[in-house]
């Protein structure tokens, strides 16, 4: 999912590639759990150097807290999912949960209880007529500001890698001059 830098730290992924079939399964499961928060896990293919998380299986979970504002996936379901993920040579790509009446942004509780820096936090808001799914990278958890990670389906082109963006900026700078080329990130 994430890239590991030469220094051994986790680097923010550039996109979550989530096939429409898996997105549909996630939303269906979380709607069925409403008005309680729903929970599940997303398996991803092994890490790739391009920084793209490739979701490939969703594991529905049971919220043992039976709460509209908190979730804890049943431990036996977590263990079964982790075993299956390991047997297939995959990795944990994301922890999925819903916000039945709120925005798809990490809450203070979500941030405080975040324990998997290698996994994205995927939140689905069920507050509106159309569910809204967003992915977040929290890095080392509560110490930094969550960064939104674009979610694309398997038919879209994922964002360019950071290296491609930088190379593109350098090319534009050489052609147009540094004053006219917009640097990646708006600087």
Buried (B, 14 or more C-beta within 10 A) or exposed (E): BBBEEEEEEBBBBBBBBBBEEBBEBBBEBBBEBBEBBBBBBBBBBEBBEBBBBBBBBBBBBBBBBEEBEBBBBEEEBBEBBBEBBEEEEBBBBBBBBBBBEBEBBBBEEBBEEBEEEBBBBBBBBBEEEEBBBBBBBBBEBBEEEBEEBBBBEBEEEBBBBBEEBBEEBEEBBEEEEEEEBEEEEEE
